[in-house]
Amino acid sequence: MSNPKLALLGGPKTIQSTFKRYNPIGSEEVEAAKQVIESGVLSQFMGAWHEDFYGGPKVREFERQCAEYFGVKHAVTVNSWTSGLIAAVGAIGIEPGDEVIVTPWTMSATATAILHWNAIPVFADIDPETFNLDPKSVEANITLYTKAIIVADIFGQSADMDALMAIAAKHGLKVISDTAQAPGALYKGKYAGTLADVGGYSLNYHKHIHTGEGGILVTDNDEIAERLQLIRNHAEVVVGDKGVTNLSNMIGHNFRLGEIECAIGIEQLKKLNRFVQSRQVLANRLTEGLAELRGLRTPVVKPGCTHVYYVYPMVLDIEKLGVSRERIHAALQAEGVAVSQHYQNIHLLPLYQRKIAYGSMGFPWTSSLCRREVDYSKGICPVAEQLNDSTYLGFGMCVFDLTEDDVDLIVTAFQKVWKSLELLK
């Protein structure tokens, strides 16, 4: 019997309807939000040194529960993870002109949080198996002006934190973990995001747990925690009455998360283990189904790590397959599999290529703050660039509420495409 004709070539589509959208909100969150609305206390932050400087009862309860869950001394909520990154860079004491090493393979805010404080992003390359920062590339990019590293635990797996923290200790650097995509992932028995000076998680609508928008910062450092809280809530107004003497980066913001979001977050946190385990079971089923397909590398989970599969990342061996990624991507899309063929190469965005951020004159790169020429040209991150240009495929598991039957359909679609690779050449 001949193989079924590819949908791309006019055959029947494997997946006939869109998978159900991921929605972890249940009756518990509805009731929690209702209670807050009925109380009339939708927010209780005071932008001054006052007993309500730290927010209302649900904010404080959610922060206590996050600190307990992740095993840290302090958890600080913010209104988005972008806000969290900005607060974290400020809280560790970055000065204008300081260099901060960051990955190009992440969401743009990971790098623009550095620019927010007039510091200079320096891009290091990534590990070809985990897509996280490559410690060797990080070390190669350290200069006299490097002051910190921002580590993104991309797609749901922790970076090599032992190696990165050892590099940071050797050179006297601070480390921020951007664990937006990996809440609940483990690294040698500890939660990803908790091994750095400060880390944290996103609560935006397509993450593992969500409150619509929001973020959680975590740290064991008392001073950093205080500075995060100050930057979150109009620091410049508070520092005098609070008796804060270190005024570095004490230009505050309104990064405050509301009572409704925190009430929802309290209920979501209770479900995180279940959400993570469910996604891991489905991802393992997908991996088993794709295991025999030549030229396709499924996710690599490093020893001592767990993966929570915000994205299910794959890599194509184009030479072995003899077919371009574009053709394979088109064939899978036609079968109904919502795969992507690009992620990010942030260093190639217009902002970095033209070095125009604040105003039109190239600040901060053209100012005296920037003490050397920083290179953002194509070629500085060859692993990330090759993945983005020709070999990466990703399936956004975060977007869908998948069943085992859904996963089996995805496997069937992949197998159908692989059986007809010759027709795609």
C-alpha positions as CSV (number, residue, x, y, z in Angstrom):
1,M,0.0,0.0,0.0
2,S,1.4,3.4,-1.0
3,N,2.0,6.2,1.6
4,P,-0.8,8.7,2.1
5,K,-0.3,11.7,-0.1
6,L,1.0,14.7,1.7
7,A,-1.5,17.5,2.4
8,L,1.1,19.9,1.0
9,L,0.8,18.0,-2.3
10,G,-3.0,17.8,-2.2
11,G,-3.6,14.8,0.1
12,P,-5.8,14.6,3.2
13,K,-4.7,16.7,6.3
14,T,-3.7,14.6,9.3
15,I,-4.9,17.0,12.0
16,Q,-8.3,18.3,10.9
17,S,-9.0,20.9,13.7
18,T,-7.0,23.2,16.0
19,F,-6.1,21.7,19.3
20,K,-7.8,23.1,22.4
21,R,-6.1,26.3,23.8
22,Y,-4.3,25.9,27.0
23,N,-6.4,27.3,29.9
24,P,-5.4,26.3,33.4
25,I,-8.0,28.6,35.0
26,G,-10.7,26.8,36.9
27,S,-13.5,27.4,39.4
28,E,-10.9,28.0,42.2
29,E,-9.4,31.0,40.4
30,V,-12.9,32.3,39.6
31,E,-13.9,32.2,43.2
32,A,-10.6,33.7,44.4
33,A,-11.0,36.6,42.0
34,K,-14.6,37.1,42.9
35,Q,-13.8,37.3,46.6
36,V,-11.2,40.1,45.9
37,I,-13.7,42.0,43.7
38,E,-16.3,41.8,46.4
39,S,-13.9,43.0,49.1
40,G,-13.3,46.2,47.0
41,V,-9.5,45.9,47.7
42,L,-8.2,45.5,44.2
43,S,-4.8,47.0,45.1
44,Q,-3.3,48.2,48.4
45,F,0.1,49.5,47.5
46,M,1.2,52.9,48.8
47,G,4.0,54.6,47.0
48,A,5.5,55.9,50.2
49,W,7.2,54.4,53.3
50,H,4.0,53.1,54.9
51,E,2.7,49.8,56.1
52,D,1.1,49.3,52.7
53,F,4.3,49.9,50.8
54,Y,4.5,46.1,50.3
55,G,1.0,45.8,49.0
56,G,-2.3,44.2,50.0
57,P,-3.0,40.9,51.7
58,K,-3.2,38.7,48.5
59,V,0.1,40.2,47.2
60,R,1.8,39.3,50.5
61,E,0.2,35.9,50.7
62,F,1.2,35.0,47.2
63,E,4.8,36.1,47.8
64,R,5.0,34.0,51.0
65,Q,3.7,31.0,49.2
66,C,6.1,31.4,46.2
67,A,9.0,31.8,48.6
68,E,8.0,28.6,50.3
69,Y,7.4,26.7,47.1
70,F,10.7,27.6,45.4
71,G,12.7,27.3,48.7
72,V,14.0,30.9,48.9
73,K,14.0,33.6,51.5
74,H,12.3,36.3,49.4
75,A,9.7,36.4,46.5
76,V,8.7,39.7,45.0
77,T,5.8,40.0,42.6
78,V,5.8,42.4,39.7
79,N,3.2,43.3,37.0
80,S,5.2,41.5,34.2
81,W,8.4,39.5,33.8
82,T,9.8,42.3,31.7
83,S,9.4,44.5,34.8
84,G,11.0,41.8,36.8
85,L,14.1,41.8,34.6
86,I,14.4,45.5,34.7
87,A,14.1,45.5,38.5
88,A,16.6,42.7,38.8
89,V,19.3,44.5,36.7
90,G,18.8,47.6,38.7
91,A,18.8,45.8,42.0
92,I,22.2,44.1,41.5
93,G,23.8,47.5,41.1
94,I,24.6,47.8,37.4
95,E,26.2,51.1,36.5
96,P,25.8,52.9,33.2
97,G,28.3,51.6,30.7
98,D,28.7,48.2,32.5
99,E,28.7,45.2,30.2
100,V,26.2,42.4,30.9
101,I,26.5,39.1,29.0
102,V,23.3,37.7,27.7
103,T,22.0,35.1,25.3
104,P,20.7,36.0,21.8
105,W,18.3,33.0,22.0
106,T,15.5,34.5,24.2
107,M,12.7,37.0,24.3
108,S,13.9,40.6,23.6
109,A,13.2,41.9,27.1
110,T,16.1,39.8,28.5
111,A,18.5,42.1,26.7
112,T,16.6,45.4,26.7
113,A,16.4,45.2,30.5
114,I,20.2,45.8,30.4
115,L,19.7,48.9,28.1
116,H,17.1,50.2,30.5
117,W,19.9,51.1,33.0
118,N,22.2,52.4,30.2
119,A,24.4,49.3,30.4
120,I,25.7,47.4,27.4
121,P,24.4,44.0,26.3
122,V,27.1,41.6,25.1
123,F,25.9,38.4,23.4
124,A,27.4,35.0,24.0
125,D,26.6,31.9,22.0
126,I,24.4,29.0,23.1
127,D,24.8,25.3,23.7
128,P,23.6,23.4,20.6
129,E,21.8,20.8,22.6
130,T,20.0,22.8,25.3
131,F,19.9,26.2,23.6
132,N,21.0,27.8,26.9
133,L,24.1,30.0,27.3
134,D,27.3,28.1,26.5
135,P,29.7,28.7,29.5
136,K,32.8,28.6,27.2
137,S,31.3,31.4,25.1
138,V,30.4,33.4,28.2
139,E,34.0,33.2,29.5
140,A,35.3,34.2,26.1
141,N,33.2,37.4,26.2
142,I,34.2,38.6,29.6
143,T,36.1,41.9,29.6
144,L,37.3,44.4,32.2
145,Y,33.9,46.0,32.0
146,T,31.7,42.9,32.5
147,K,29.7,43.1,35.7
148,A,26.9,40.5,35.3
149,I,25.5,37.5,33.3
150,I,21.8,37.1,32.5
151,V,21.1,33.4,32.1
152,A,17.9,32.4,30.3
153,D,16.5,28.9,31.1
154,I,15.1,28.6,27.7
155,F,12.2,26.3,26.6
156,G,11.9,24.7,30.0
157,Q,15.3,23.5,31.1
158,S,17.9,25.0,33.3
159,A,21.2,26.3,32.0
160,D,24.5,24.8,33.3
161,M,24.4,26.7,36.5
162,D,27.3,25.1,38.2
163,A,29.6,26.2,35.3
164,L,28.1,29.6,35.0
165,M,28.2,30.4,38.7
166,A,31.8,29.2,38.9
167,I,32.7,31.6,36.1
168,A,30.8,34.4,37.9
169,A,32.6,33.7,41.2
170,K,36.0,33.6,39.4
171,H,35.4,37.1,37.8
172,G,33.3,38.7,40.6
173,L,30.1,38.9,38.5
174,K,26.4,38.9,39.5
175,V,24.1,36.4,37.9
176,I,20.4,36.8,37.0
177,S,18.3,33.8,36.0
178,D,15.6,34.5,33.5
179,T,13.5,31.4,34.2
180,A,10.3,32.8,32.6
181,Q,9.8,29.6,30.6
182,A,10.9,27.0,33.3
183,P,9.0,27.3,36.6
184,G,9.1,24.0,38.2
185,A,12.1,22.7,36.3
186,L,14.8,21.2,38.6
187,Y,18.6,21.5,38.5
188,K,20.3,19.0,40.7
189,G,17.4,19.0,43.2
190,K,16.9,22.7,43.2
191,Y,14.4,24.8,41.3
192,A,15.7,26.5,38.2
193,G,15.8,30.3,38.9
194,T,16.9,29.9,42.5
195,L,20.6,29.2,42.0
196,A,21.5,32.8,40.8
197,D,21.8,36.0,42.8
198,V,18.3,36.7,41.7
199,G,15.9,34.9,39.4
200,G,12.3,34.6,38.5
201,Y,9.3,33.5,36.5
202,S,6.7,34.8,34.1
203,L,3.0,34.7,34.8
204,N,1.9,35.7,31.4
205,Y,-1.1,33.9,29.8
206,H,0.7,31.2,27.9
207,K,3.2,30.2,30.7
208,H,2.8,27.1,32.9
209,I,0.9,29.1,35.5
210,H,-0.6,32.5,34.7
211,T,-2.4,35.5,36.1
212,G,-2.9,37.2,32.7
213,E,0.3,39.1,33.1
214,G,2.8,39.2,36.0
215,G,6.1,37.9,37.3
216,I,7.8,36.6,40.4
217,L,11.3,37.5,41.5
218,V,13.1,35.1,43.8
219,T,16.3,35.7,45.9
220,D,18.1,34.7,49.1
221,N,19.8,38.0,49.3
222,D,18.2,40.4,51.8
223,E,19.7,43.6,50.2
224,I,18.7,42.6,46.6
225,A,15.1,41.8,47.8
226,E,14.8,45.2,49.4
227,R,16.1,46.9,46.3
228,L,13.6,44.9,44.1
229,Q,10.8,46.1,46.3
230,L,11.9,49.7,46.1
231,I,12.4,49.7,42.3
232,R,8.9,48.1,42.0
233,N,7.2,50.8,44.0
234,H,8.5,54.4,43.4
235,A,11.9,54.0,45.2
236,E,12.9,57.7,45.0
237,V,9.9,58.7,47.2
238,V,10.5,55.9,49.8
239,V,14.3,55.8,50.4
240,G,14.5,58.9,52.6
241,D,11.8,57.8,55.1
242,K,12.9,54.2,55.0
243,G,16.5,55.2,55.8
244,V,18.0,53.7,52.6
245,T,21.5,55.2,52.0
246,N,22.5,53.3,48.8
247,L,20.7,55.4,46.2
248,S,22.2,53.6,43.2
249,N,19.4,52.8,40.7
250,M,16.7,54.0,43.1
251,I,14.6,55.5,40.3
252,G,11.5,53.6,41.0
253,H,8.6,52.5,38.9
254,N,5.0,51.2,39.2
255,F,5.7,47.5,38.7
256,R,3.1,46.5,41.2
257,L,0.9,43.4,40.7
258,G,-2.8,43.7,41.8
259,E,-4.8,41.7,44.3
260,I,-6.9,39.9,41.7
261,E,-3.8,38.6,39.9
262,C,-2.2,37.4,43.1
263,A,-5.4,35.7,44.3
264,I,-5.4,33.8,41.0
265,G,-1.7,33.1,41.4
266,I,-2.2,31.5,44.8
267,E,-4.6,29.0,43.2
268,Q,-2.3,28.5,40.2
269,L,0.7,27.8,42.3
270,K,-1.1,24.9,43.9
271,K,-1.5,23.3,40.5
272,L,2.0,23.8,39.2
273,N,3.3,20.4,40.0
274,R,0.4,18.8,38.2
275,F,0.7,21.1,35.2
276,V,4.4,20.3,34.9
277,Q,4.0,16.5,35.3
278,S,1.2,16.4,32.7
279,R,3.3,18.2,30.1
280,Q,6.3,16.0,30.8
281,V,4.2,12.8,30.2
282,L,3.0,14.2,26.9
283,A,6.4,15.3,25.8
284,N,7.9,11.9,26.6
285,R,5.1,10.3,24.5
286,L,6.0,12.7,21.7
287,T,9.7,11.9,22.0
288,E,9.0,8.1,21.9
289,G,6.8,8.6,18.8
290,L,9.5,10.5,16.9
291,A,12.5,8.5,18.1
292,E,12.9,6.5,14.8
293,L,12.8,9.4,12.4
294,R,16.2,9.9,10.9
295,G,17.8,13.3,10.9
296,L,15.5,14.6,13.7
297,R,16.9,15.3,17.1
298,T,14.3,15.6,19.9
299,P,14.9,17.5,23.1
300,V,18.1,16.7,25.1
301,V,17.6,16.6,28.8
302,K,20.9,17.0,30.7
303,P,21.8,14.7,33.6
304,G,20.5,16.1,36.9
305,C,17.9,18.3,35.1
306,T,14.2,18.1,34.4
307,H,12.5,19.8,31.5
308,V,9.1,21.4,31.7
309,Y,8.6,21.8,27.9
310,Y,7.3,25.4,27.4
311,V,8.5,24.6,23.9
312,Y,9.3,21.2,22.5
313,P,12.6,22.0,20.5
314,M,13.9,19.9,17.7
315,V,16.9,20.1,15.4
316,L,17.1,18.8,11.8
317,D,20.2,17.2,10.2
318,I,19.7,18.8,6.8
319,E,22.6,16.9,5.2
320,K,21.2,13.6,6.3
321,L,17.7,14.5,5.3
322,G,18.5,16.0,2.0
323,V,15.5,18.4,2.3
324,S,15.5,22.0,3.4
325,R,13.9,23.0,6.7
326,E,11.5,25.3,4.8
327,R,10.0,22.3,2.9
328,I,9.7,20.1,6.0
329,H,8.1,23.0,7.9
330,A,5.7,23.7,5.1
331,A,4.7,20.0,4.9
332,L,4.2,19.7,8.7
333,Q,2.1,22.9,8.7
334,A,0.0,21.6,5.9
335,E,-0.7,18.4,8.0
336,G,-1.9,20.7,10.8
337,V,1.2,20.7,13.1
338,A,1.8,24.2,14.3
339,V,5.6,24.1,14.3
340,S,7.8,27.1,14.0
341,Q,11.1,27.3,12.2
342,H,12.6,30.3,13.9
343,Y,13.1,31.5,17.5
344,Q,15.3,34.5,18.1
345,N,18.7,36.0,17.2
346,I,18.2,39.2,19.3
347,H,21.6,40.6,18.3
348,L,20.4,40.8,14.7
349,L,17.4,43.0,15.5
350,P,17.5,46.5,14.0
351,L,18.1,48.1,17.5
352,Y,21.5,46.3,17.8
353,Q,22.5,46.3,14.1
354,R,22.1,50.1,14.0
355,K,22.9,50.7,17.7
356,I,20.0,53.1,18.1
357,A,18.1,52.9,21.4
358,Y,17.6,56.1,23.3
359,G,17.1,59.0,20.9
360,S,18.6,58.8,17.4
361,M,22.3,59.4,18.1
362,G,23.3,55.9,19.2
363,F,23.1,56.3,22.9
364,P,24.5,54.5,25.0
365,W,27.0,53.0,22.5
366,T,28.2,56.4,21.1
367,S,28.5,58.0,24.6
368,S,31.6,58.0,26.8
369,L,29.8,55.4,29.0
370,C,30.6,52.7,26.4
371,R,34.3,52.1,26.7
372,R,34.9,49.9,23.7
373,E,33.3,48.9,20.3
374,V,30.8,46.1,20.9
375,D,30.3,43.8,18.0
376,Y,26.8,42.7,17.1
377,S,27.5,41.6,13.5
378,K,26.3,38.3,12.2
379,G,28.8,35.6,13.0
380,I,29.4,36.4,16.7
381,C,26.9,33.6,17.7
382,P,27.3,30.9,15.1
383,V,25.4,28.2,16.9
384,A,22.4,30.4,17.5
385,E,22.5,31.7,14.0
386,Q,22.7,28.3,12.3
387,L,19.8,27.0,14.3
388,N,17.7,30.1,13.5
389,D,18.7,30.1,9.8
390,S,18.4,26.4,8.9
391,T,18.1,23.7,11.5
392,Y,15.7,24.5,14.3
393,L,12.1,23.4,14.6
394,G,9.9,24.1,17.6
395,F,6.4,23.0,18.8
396,G,4.8,25.4,21.3
397,M,3.4,22.9,23.8
398,C,2.6,25.9,26.0
399,V,-0.1,27.0,23.7
400,F,-2.3,23.9,23.7
401,D,-4.2,21.8,26.2
402,L,-3.0,18.5,24.6
403,T,-4.3,15.0,25.1
404,E,-2.5,11.7,24.4
405,D,-4.7,11.4,21.2
406,D,-3.5,14.9,20.1
407,V,0.1,13.9,20.6
408,D,-0.5,10.7,18.6
409,L,-1.9,12.8,15.8
410,I,1.3,14.9,15.8
411,V,3.4,11.8,15.7
412,T,1.3,10.5,12.7
413,A,1.8,13.7,10.9
414,F,5.6,13.7,11.4
415,Q,5.8,10.0,10.3
416,K,3.7,10.8,7.2
417,V,6.1,13.7,6.2
418,W,9.2,11.6,6.8
419,K,7.9,8.7,4.7
420,S,7.6,11.2,1.8
421,L,10.8,13.2,2.2
422,E,11.9,12.3,-1.4
423,L,8.8,14.1,-2.7
424,L,9.9,17.3,-0.9
425,K,13.3,17.6,-2.6
